[in-house]
Amino acid sequence: MDAIALQEPGTVLEASELPLNPDGSVYHLAMHPDQLADRVFVVGDPGRVQRVSARFDAVEHRVSNREFVCHTGRLGDRSFSV
């Protein structure tokens, strides 16, 4: 399966398209941009996030906000978010 780009790299989104919290984190995820890897697995069920991130060599960020769960970590020399 090939990766898809939802936006061209460097695209600046309108404020209405990407709401932010006062601390600069993304509203729905409560994550800062530097906490999100370039490679993202979307698992559908928040309960699967832990199952996937358990395979990482190290988990650097664990965030849970509302119904959203995201873990970012490393597998070998690559960063992934789930």
Biopython code that builds the backbone (N, CA, C, O; Angstrom):
import numpy as np
from Bio.PDB.StructureBuilder import StructureBuilder

atoms = [
    (1, "MET", "N", (0.842, -1.171, 0.000)),
    (1, "MET", "CA", (0.000, 0.000, 0.000)),
    (1, "MET", "C", (0.887, 1.234, 0.000)),
    (1, "MET", "O", (1.850, 1.316, 0.763)),
    (2, "ASP", "N", (0.566, 2.179, -0.845)),
    (2, "ASP", "CA", (1.323, 3.418, -0.926)),
    (2, "ASP", "C", (0.755, 4.455, 0.028)),
    (2, "ASP", "O", (-0.452, 4.505, 0.265)),
    (3, "ALA", "N", (1.636, 5.279, 0.568)),
    (3, "ALA", "CA", (1.203, 6.379, 1.433)),
    (3, "ALA", "C", (0.514, 7.438, 0.585)),
    (3, "ALA", "O", (0.845, 7.627, -0.586)),
    (4, "ILE", "N", (-0.443, 8.124, 1.189)),
    (4, "ILE", "CA", (-1.109, 9.218, 0.486)),
    (4, "ILE", "C", (-0.862, 10.511, 1.243)),
    (4, "ILE", "O", (-0.737, 10.513, 2.468)),
    (5, "ALA", "N", (-0.794, 11.595, 0.513)),
    (5, "ALA", "CA", (-0.629, 12.911, 1.130)),
    (5, "ALA", "C", (-1.972, 13.616, 1.075)),
    (5, "ALA", "O", (-2.530, 13.816, -0.004)),
    (6, "LEU", "N", (-2.492, 13.991, 2.233)),
    (6, "LEU", "CA", (-3.767, 14.692, 2.278)),
    (6, "LEU", "C", (-3.603, 16.163, 1.947)),
    (6, "LEU", "O", (-4.537, 16.798, 1.456)),
    (7, "GLN", "N", (-2.447, 16.703, 2.207)),
    (7, "GLN", "CA", (-2.106, 18.089, 1.881)),
    (7, "GLN", "C", (-0.676, 18.088, 1.353)),
    (7, "GLN", "O", (0.137, 17.247, 1.736)),
    (8, "GLU", "N", (-0.385, 19.016, 0.490)),
    (8, "GLU", "CA", (0.990, 19.169, 0.027)),
    (8, "GLU", "C", (1.855, 19.613, 1.202)),
    (8, "GLU", "O", (1.414, 20.440, 2.000)),
    (9, "PRO", "N", (3.067, 19.092, 1.331)),
    (9, "PRO", "CA", (3.954, 19.556, 2.402)),
    (9, "PRO", "C", (4.119, 21.067, 2.354)),
    (9, "PRO", "O", (4.280, 21.650, 1.282)),
    (10, "GLY", "N", (4.078, 21.688, 3.512)),
    (10, "GLY", "CA", (4.239, 23.134, 3.600)),
    (10, "GLY", "C", (2.948, 23.909, 3.444)),
    (10, "GLY", "O", (2.953, 25.137, 3.531)),
    (11, "THR", "N", (1.821, 23.207, 3.210)),
    (11, "THR", "CA", (0.536, 23.882, 3.072)),
    (11, "THR", "C", (0.139, 24.510, 4.402)),
    (11, "THR", "O", (0.208, 23.858, 5.444)),
    (12, "VAL", "N", (-0.271, 25.756, 4.371)),
    (12, "VAL", "CA", (-0.739, 26.443, 5.577)),
    (12, "VAL", "C", (-2.257, 26.377, 5.589)),
    (12, "VAL", "O", (-2.914, 26.825, 4.649)),
    (13, "LEU", "N", (-2.816, 25.811, 6.665)),
    (13, "LEU", "CA", (-4.267, 25.684, 6.787)),
    (13, "LEU", "C", (-4.863, 26.937, 7.399)),
    (13, "LEU", "O", (-4.221, 27.625, 8.194)),
    (14, "GLU", "N", (-6.094, 27.223, 7.020)),
    (14, "GLU", "CA", (-6.828, 28.323, 7.637)),
    (14, "GLU", "C", (-7.111, 27.971, 9.095)),
    (14, "GLU", "O", (-7.241, 26.795, 9.435)),
    (15, "ALA", "N", (-7.207, 28.980, 9.954)),
    (15, "ALA", "CA", (-7.476, 28.754, 11.375)),
    (15, "ALA", "C", (-8.767, 27.974, 11.578)),
    (15, "ALA", "O", (-8.865, 27.185, 12.519)),
    (16, "SER", "N", (-9.753, 28.176, 10.721)),
    (16, "SER", "CA", (-11.027, 27.463, 10.848)),
    (16, "SER", "C", (-10.901, 25.982, 10.489)),
    (16, "SER", "O", (-11.750, 25.183, 10.885)),
    (17, "GLU", "N", (-9.863, 25.605, 9.751)),
    (17, "GLU", "CA", (-9.651, 24.216, 9.351)),
    (17, "GLU", "C", (-8.817, 23.438, 10.364)),
    (17, "GLU", "O", (-8.816, 22.207, 10.350)),
    (18, "LEU", "N", (-8.119, 24.137, 11.228)),
    (18, "LEU", "CA", (-7.265, 23.483, 12.215)),
    (18, "LEU", "C", (-7.342, 24.251, 13.531)),
    (18, "LEU", "O", (-6.449, 25.038, 13.844)),
    (19, "PRO", "N", (-8.414, 24.025, 14.308)),
    (19, "PRO", "CA", (-8.543, 24.758, 15.573)),
    (19, "PRO", "C", (-7.456, 24.345, 16.568)),
    (19, "PRO", "O", (-7.116, 23.168, 16.690)),
    (20, "LEU", "N", (-6.925, 25.339, 17.271)),
    (20, "LEU", "CA", (-5.856, 25.111, 18.244)),
    (20, "LEU", "C", (-6.305, 25.509, 19.640)),
    (20, "LEU", "O", (-7.134, 26.403, 19.811)),
    (21, "ASN", "N", (-5.746, 24.831, 20.633)),
    (21, "ASN", "CA", (-5.925, 25.212, 22.031)),
    (21, "ASN", "C", (-5.034, 26.414, 22.323)),
    (21, "ASN", "O", (-4.118, 26.701, 21.551)),
    (22, "PRO", "N", (-5.285, 27.122, 23.422)),
    (22, "PRO", "CA", (-4.440, 28.275, 23.765)),
    (22, "PRO", "C", (-2.945, 27.943, 23.868)),
    (22, "PRO", "O", (-2.104, 28.811, 23.637)),
    (23, "ASP", "N", (-2.609, 26.684, 24.218)),
    (23, "ASP", "CA", (-1.194, 26.304, 24.331)),
    (23, "ASP", "C", (-0.571, 25.923, 22.987)),
    (23, "ASP", "O", (0.600, 25.548, 22.936)),
    (24, "GLY", "N", (-1.347, 26.015, 21.892)),
    (24, "GLY", "CA", (-0.834, 25.707, 20.564)),
    (24, "GLY", "C", (-1.040, 24.273, 20.121)),
    (24, "GLY", "O", (-0.682, 23.921, 18.997)),
    (25, "SER", "N", (-1.610, 23.435, 20.979)),
    (25, "SER", "CA", (-1.874, 22.048, 20.597)),
    (25, "SER", "C", (-3.129, 21.975, 19.729)),
    (25, "SER", "O", (-4.001, 22.841, 19.808)),
    (26, "VAL", "N", (-3.208, 20.939, 18.907)),
    (26, "VAL", "CA", (-4.374, 20.733, 18.044)),
    (26, "VAL", "C", (-5.574, 20.395, 18.928)),
    (26, "VAL", "O", (-5.489, 19.523, 19.793)),
    (27, "TYR", "N", (-6.682, 21.087, 18.706)),
    (27, "TYR", "CA", (-7.841, 21.021, 19.594)),
    (27, "TYR", "C", (-8.317, 19.598, 19.891)),
    (27, "TYR", "O", (-8.383, 19.219, 21.060)),
    (28, "HIS", "N", (-8.644, 18.811, 18.890)),
    (28, "HIS", "CA", (-9.240, 17.501, 19.129)),
    (28, "HIS", "C", (-8.247, 16.472, 19.657)),
    (28, "HIS", "O", (-8.635, 15.541, 20.363)),
    (29, "LEU", "N", (-6.986, 16.630, 19.325)),
    (29, "LEU", "CA", (-5.982, 15.645, 19.730)),
    (29, "LEU", "C", (-5.203, 16.046, 20.972)),
    (29, "LEU", "O", (-4.604, 15.190, 21.622)),
    (30, "ALA", "N", (-5.197, 17.324, 21.312)),
    (30, "ALA", "CA", (-4.393, 17.851, 22.427)),
    (30, "ALA", "C", (-2.913, 17.515, 22.232)),
    (30, "ALA", "O", (-2.205, 17.220, 23.195)),
    (31, "MET", "N", (-2.457, 17.562, 20.988)),
    (31, "MET", "CA", (-1.059, 17.283, 20.656)),
    (31, "MET", "C", (-0.443, 18.484, 19.968)),
    (31, "MET", "O", (-1.108, 19.195, 19.215)),
    (32, "HIS", "N", (0.831, 18.700, 20.236)),
    (32, "HIS", "CA", (1.592, 19.721, 19.523)),
    (32, "HIS", "C", (2.134, 19.095, 18.233)),
    (32, "HIS", "O", (2.362, 17.886, 18.191)),
    (33, "PRO", "N", (2.341, 19.881, 17.201)),
    (33, "PRO", "CA", (2.824, 19.327, 15.927)),
    (33, "PRO", "C", (4.108, 18.507, 16.060)),
    (33, "PRO", "O", (4.284, 17.527, 15.336)),
    (34, "ASP", "N", (4.997, 18.881, 16.960)),
    (34, "ASP", "CA", (6.254, 18.137, 17.105)),
    (34, "ASP", "C", (6.061, 16.787, 17.795)),
    (34, "ASP", "O", (7.004, 15.999, 17.865)),
    (35, "GLN", "N", (4.862, 16.503, 18.305)),
    (35, "GLN", "CA", (4.573, 15.220, 18.939)),
    (35, "GLN", "C", (3.969, 14.213, 17.962)),
    (35, "GLN", "O", (3.717, 13.066, 18.333)),
    (36, "LEU", "N", (3.739, 14.629, 16.730)),
    (36, "LEU", "CA", (3.124, 13.776, 15.723)),
    (36, "LEU", "C", (4.166, 13.410, 14.668)),
    (36, "LEU", "O", (4.821, 14.284, 14.100)),
    (37, "ALA", "N", (4.312, 12.115, 14.413)),
    (37, "ALA", "CA", (5.300, 11.644, 13.436)),
    (37, "ALA", "C", (4.819, 11.894, 12.008)),
    (37, "ALA", "O", (3.638, 12.155, 11.775)),
    (38, "ASP", "N", (5.749, 11.810, 11.060)),
    (38, "ASP", "CA", (5.405, 11.940, 9.643)),
    (38, "ASP", "C", (4.638, 10.721, 9.135)),
    (38, "ASP", "O", (3.898, 10.813, 8.157)),
    (39, "ARG", "N", (4.816, 9.586, 9.798)),
    (39, "ARG", "CA", (4.125, 8.348, 9.415)),
    (39, "ARG", "C", (3.075, 8.045, 10.474)),
    (39, "ARG", "O", (3.382, 7.965, 11.664)),
    (40, "VAL", "N", (1.819, 7.877, 10.026)),
    (40, "VAL", "CA", (0.708, 7.694, 10.970)),
    (40, "VAL", "C", (-0.095, 6.457, 10.586)),
    (40, "VAL", "O", (-0.489, 6.292, 9.431)),
    (41, "PHE", "N", (-0.334, 5.586, 11.572)),
    (41, "PHE", "CA", (-1.248, 4.460, 11.408)),
    (41, "PHE", "C", (-2.601, 4.895, 11.957)),
    (41, "PHE", "O", (-2.682, 5.385, 13.084)),
    (42, "VAL", "N", (-3.659, 4.724, 11.179)),
    (42, "VAL", "CA", (-5.009, 5.029, 11.647)),
    (42, "VAL", "C", (-5.699, 3.694, 11.891)),
    (42, "VAL", "O", (-5.908, 2.920, 10.957)),
    (43, "VAL", "N", (-6.057, 3.420, 13.156)),
    (43, "VAL", "CA", (-6.569, 2.100, 13.517)),
    (43, "VAL", "C", (-8.075, 2.050, 13.718)),
    (43, "VAL", "O", (-8.625, 0.961, 13.881)),
    (44, "GLY", "N", (-8.758, 3.177, 13.712)),
    (44, "GLY", "CA", (-10.212, 3.181, 13.849)),
    (44, "GLY", "C", (-10.676, 3.131, 15.284)),
    (44, "GLY", "O", (-11.286, 4.089, 15.761)),
    (45, "ASP", "N", (-10.412, 2.055, 15.985)),
    (45, "ASP", "CA", (-10.843, 1.883, 17.370)),
    (45, "ASP", "C", (-9.736, 2.352, 18.311)),
    (45, "ASP", "O", (-8.617, 1.845, 18.238)),
    (46, "PRO", "N", (-10.027, 3.317, 19.199)),
    (46, "PRO", "CA", (-8.994, 3.803, 20.123)),
    (46, "PRO", "C", (-8.368, 2.692, 20.969)),
    (46, "PRO", "O", (-7.232, 2.828, 21.425)),
    (47, "GLY", "N", (-9.094, 1.608, 21.180)),
    (47, "GLY", "CA", (-8.567, 0.493, 21.954)),
    (47, "GLY", "C", (-7.420, -0.228, 21.270)),
    (47, "GLY", "O", (-6.674, -0.954, 21.927)),
    (48, "ARG", "N", (-7.262, -0.047, 19.972)),
    (48, "ARG", "CA", (-6.177, -0.714, 19.237)),
    (48, "ARG", "C", (-4.861, 0.043, 19.301)),
    (48, "ARG", "O", (-3.814, -0.513, 18.968)),
    (49, "VAL", "N", (-4.894, 1.285, 19.719)),
    (49, "VAL", "CA", (-3.675, 2.104, 19.747)),
    (49, "VAL", "C", (-2.609, 1.442, 20.610)),
    (49, "VAL", "O", (-1.460, 1.324, 20.183)),
    (50, "GLN", "N", (-2.965, 1.011, 21.809)),
    (50, "GLN", "CA", (-2.012, 0.371, 22.723)),
    (50, "GLN", "C", (-1.452, -0.913, 22.118)),
    (50, "GLN", "O", (-0.269, -1.211, 22.283)),
    (51, "ARG", "N", (-2.290, -1.670, 21.423)),
    (51, "ARG", "CA", (-1.823, -2.925, 20.817)),
    (51, "ARG", "C", (-0.753, -2.666, 19.766)),
    (51, "ARG", "O", (0.203, -3.433, 19.655)),
    (52, "VAL", "N", (-0.904, -1.599, 18.998)),
    (52, "VAL", "CA", (0.081, -1.270, 17.964)),
    (52, "VAL", "C", (1.335, -0.672, 18.592)),
    (52, "VAL", "O", (2.448, -1.087, 18.269)),
    (53, "SER", "N", (1.164, 0.300, 19.487)),
    (53, "SER", "CA", (2.334, 0.972, 20.068)),
    (53, "SER", "C", (3.145, 0.048, 20.973)),
    (53, "SER", "O", (4.304, 0.342, 21.265)),
    (54, "ALA", "N", (2.565, -1.054, 21.420)),
    (54, "ALA", "CA", (3.316, -2.029, 22.222)),
    (54, "ALA", "C", (4.460, -2.639, 21.414)),
    (54, "ALA", "O", (5.406, -3.175, 21.990)),
    (55, "ARG", "N", (4.382, -2.562, 20.101)),
    (55, "ARG", "CA", (5.437, -3.086, 19.224)),
    (55, "ARG", "C", (6.572, -2.091, 19.004)),
    (55, "ARG", "O", (7.618, -2.464, 18.473)),
    (56, "PHE", "N", (6.388, -0.847, 19.399)),
    (56, "PHE", "CA", (7.433, 0.166, 19.239)),
    (56, "PHE", "C", (8.616, -0.164, 20.147)),
    (56, "PHE", "O", (8.451, -0.804, 21.186)),
    (57, "ASP", "N", (9.800, 0.274, 19.752)),
    (57, "ASP", "CA", (10.970, 0.150, 20.617)),
    (57, "ASP", "C", (10.843, 1.084, 21.812)),
    (57, "ASP", "O", (11.270, 0.750, 22.917)),
    (58, "ALA", "N", (10.256, 2.254, 21.589)),
    (58, "ALA", "CA", (10.048, 3.239, 22.660)),
    (58, "ALA", "C", (8.844, 4.097, 22.290)),
    (58, "ALA", "O", (8.656, 4.450, 21.125)),
    (59, "VAL", "N", (8.033, 4.429, 23.288)),
    (59, "VAL", "CA", (6.909, 5.346, 23.092)),
    (59, "VAL", "C", (7.301, 6.678, 23.712)),
    (59, "VAL", "O", (7.605, 6.751, 24.903)),
    (60, "GLU", "N", (7.293, 7.728, 22.903)),
    (60, "GLU", "CA", (7.743, 9.048, 23.357)),
    (60, "GLU", "C", (6.598, 9.924, 23.847)),
    (60, "GLU", "O", (6.790, 10.756, 24.734)),
    (61, "HIS", "N", (5.405, 9.745, 23.273)),
    (61, "HIS", "CA", (4.247, 10.560, 23.657)),
    (61, "HIS", "C", (3.012, 9.676, 23.729)),
    (61, "HIS", "O", (2.754, 8.877, 22.828)),
    (62, "ARG", "N", (2.254, 9.824, 24.804)),
    (62, "ARG", "CA", (0.953, 9.171, 24.950)),
    (62, "ARG", "C", (-0.047, 10.259, 25.278)),
    (62, "ARG", "O", (0.088, 10.947, 26.290)),
    (63, "VAL", "N", (-1.053, 10.420, 24.429)),
    (63, "VAL", "CA", (-2.044, 11.472, 24.633)),
    (63, "VAL", "C", (-3.431, 10.871, 24.470)),
    (63, "VAL", "O", (-3.684, 10.103, 23.541)),
    (64, "SER", "N", (-4.325, 11.228, 25.380)),
    (64, "SER", "CA", (-5.720, 10.831, 25.286)),
    (64, "SER", "C", (-6.559, 12.069, 25.550)),
    (64, "SER", "O", (-6.420, 12.708, 26.593)),
    (65, "ASN", "N", (-7.430, 12.409, 24.609)),
    (65, "ASN", "CA", (-8.281, 13.582, 24.754)),
    (65, "ASN", "C", (-9.628, 13.274, 24.123)),
    (65, "ASN", "O", (-9.716, 12.926, 22.945)),
    (66, "ARG", "N", (-10.674, 13.407, 24.926)),
    (66, "ARG", "CA", (-12.020, 13.079, 24.471)),
    (66, "ARG", "C", (-12.015, 11.630, 24.012)),
    (66, "ARG", "O", (-11.614, 10.756, 24.780)),
    (67, "GLU", "N", (-12.444, 11.342, 22.794)),
    (67, "GLU", "CA", (-12.438, 9.957, 22.320)),
    (67, "GLU", "C", (-11.190, 9.624, 21.509)),
    (67, "GLU", "O", (-11.096, 8.536, 20.941)),
    (68, "PHE", "N", (-10.240, 10.538, 21.447)),
    (68, "PHE", "CA", (-9.042, 10.339, 20.637)),
    (68, "PHE", "C", (-7.870, 9.868, 21.498)),
    (68, "PHE", "O", (-7.625, 10.400, 22.580)),
    (69, "VAL", "N", (-7.154, 8.863, 20.998)),
    (69, "VAL", "CA", (-5.958, 8.343, 21.662)),
    (69, "VAL", "C", (-4.843, 8.343, 20.624)),
    (69, "VAL", "O", (-5.041, 7.886, 19.498)),
    (70, "CYS", "N", (-3.687, 8.847, 20.993)),
    (70, "CYS", "CA", (-2.557, 8.859, 20.068)),
    (70, "CYS", "C", (-1.273, 8.547, 20.825)),
    (70, "CYS", "O", (-1.007, 9.117, 21.884)),
    (71, "HIS", "N", (-0.487, 7.642, 20.273)),
    (71, "HIS", "CA", (0.845, 7.334, 20.794)),
    (71, "HIS", "C", (1.841, 7.590, 19.673)),
    (71, "HIS", "O", (1.592, 7.234, 18.521)),
    (72, "THR", "N", (2.952, 8.197, 20.006)),
    (72, "THR", "CA", (4.035, 8.410, 19.048)),
    (72, "THR", "C", (5.283, 7.759, 19.613)),
    (72, "THR", "O", (5.621, 7.941, 20.783)),
    (73, "GLY", "N", (5.961, 7.001, 18.771)),
    (73, "GLY", "CA", (7.164, 6.327, 19.236)),
    (73, "GLY", "C", (8.074, 5.955, 18.088)),
    (73, "GLY", "O", (7.874, 6.356, 16.941)),
    (74, "ARG", "N", (9.090, 5.169, 18.440)),
    (74, "ARG", "CA", (10.108, 4.793, 17.465)),
    (74, "ARG", "C", (10.120, 3.279, 17.284)),
    (74, "ARG", "O", (9.926, 2.510, 18.226)),
    (75, "LEU", "N", (10.350, 2.891, 16.056)),
    (75, "LEU", "CA", (10.578, 1.499, 15.705)),
    (75, "LEU", "C", (11.812, 1.514, 14.821)),
    (75, "LEU", "O", (11.766, 1.961, 13.675)),
    (76, "GLY", "N", (12.907, 1.025, 15.362)),
    (76, "GLY", "CA", (14.178, 1.165, 14.657)),
    (76, "GLY", "C", (14.558, 2.629, 14.609)),
    (76, "GLY", "O", (14.566, 3.307, 15.636)),
    (77, "ASP", "N", (14.872, 3.118, 13.421)),
    (77, "ASP", "CA", (15.277, 4.519, 13.287)),
    (77, "ASP", "C", (14.140, 5.403, 12.768)),
    (77, "ASP", "O", (14.378, 6.540, 12.361)),
    (78, "ARG", "N", (12.911, 4.891, 12.780)),
    (78, "ARG", "CA", (11.771, 5.656, 12.261)),
    (78, "ARG", "C", (10.770, 5.986, 13.358)),
    (78, "ARG", "O", (10.597, 5.233, 14.317)),
    (79, "SER", "N", (10.116, 7.130, 13.192)),
    (79, "SER", "CA", (9.059, 7.563, 14.108)),
    (79, "SER", "C", (7.705, 7.254, 13.498)),
    (79, "SER", "O", (7.499, 7.408, 12.294)),
    (80, "PHE", "N", (6.779, 6.812, 14.351)),
    (80, "PHE", "CA", (5.410, 6.527, 13.932)),
    (80, "PHE", "C", (4.446, 7.076, 14.968)),
    (80, "PHE", "O", (4.764, 7.147, 16.155)),
    (81, "SER", "N", (3.273, 7.460, 14.507)),
    (81, "SER", "CA", (2.166, 7.790, 15.408)),
    (81, "SER", "C", (1.022, 6.842, 15.093)),
    (81, "SER", "O", (0.822, 6.439, 13.947)),
    (82, "VAL", "N", (0.275, 6.494, 16.136)),
    (82, "VAL", "CA", (-0.905, 5.638, 15.998)),
    (82, "VAL", "C", (-2.051, 6.381, 16.626)),
    (82, "VAL", "O", (-3.175, 5.880, 16.647)),
]
sb = StructureBuilder()
sb.init_structure("model")
sb.init_model(0)
sb.init_chain("A")
sb.init_seg("    ")
for serial, (resi, resn, name, xyz) in enumerate(atoms, 1):
    if name == "N":
        sb.init_residue(resn, " ", resi, " ")
    sb.init_atom(name, np.array(xyz, "f"), 0.0, 1.0, " ", f" {name:<3s}", serial, name[0])
structure = sb.get_structure()
